[in-house]
Amino acid sequence: MTDMTERNRTENPEGEGETPQTRKPTRRGGGDPATRGRTTIADGVVEKIAGLAARDVLGVHAMGSGLSRTFGAVRDRVPGGSKSVARGVKAEVGEVQTALDLEIVVEYGVSIADVARAVRENVITAVERMTGLEVVEVNIAVSDVKLPDEEDEEPESRLQ
């Protein structure tokens, strides 16, 4: 025990008279631990968050253009394939900001302006809350309107 105390005094001569119990711990590396290093967020992560947030808005029938929805429906049926929540979403992610382009299909009878406003608000809130990135813009393209008598391009599975 005395060997350790002697070693501590030798290594820290200005701390003479201090014991290991009274000495303040020294910080290594300096600064707040939260600022040591960098976090990067992939475009796909932001696209998934935005896709889920947009789908939560009433009046949004689907995401993406007709062609991408058709390919997606085929891909969803392939064993091992998964539903693409990022379909219809394109994100550009920088170090502190992101910009999004969304392509949506709305239900017939809803106000497109109101749905677009709600999608924009929901997407911005979700992306900023989950990633800490500033969303600088959310561009929305309405590519289709789902009519009440139209069949879905993505029919329900017949398996139960």
Steps between C-alpha positions, in 0.01 A plus 500: 500500500779742581671416173189612308472820704865580445463435125196733481689778678800457275288514184301801624739721702258798516246278669718448803303438810205363303397143547340291226164548677515884495654548155262608223486258207676627190318504169668330214440618145342825612153624427156353527489130405202571272723716279774238455445352159252536220164340428397451140149408391447318171253628243305175531442555872344841439298358208350227720410744777341739249314217322344372820409852614336581164298177500358591844311798354133450421433542130831345387411183312849395386851621437685507169402503135285232341803323355694493827190374685457221242862389535469531875193278506691231312803538728277476809371160387844349455588278796745686719407831342384778724263788451694810406403776739729737313310462171415843360754681720836646399723665760818702473678498834780736597686535829229708671219538244285286276261561208226260395296429187182295544267356240155415631162369386205662677151368565223649285301771677770630734650846474837448335632824652397387851649152453826647366519741796437218749757273331758778504441573871503132600815423301690803630406424860596131477829552316618788719402320822665170409813621322571847634543620141336822386250432222544788255230394253242232430386500138183303435387376160149359478525239224150351514158503665352173627139486382247313715418242232860432394665176602825526688811423300621316808218250568466336839666165543258208463691300759373498855 
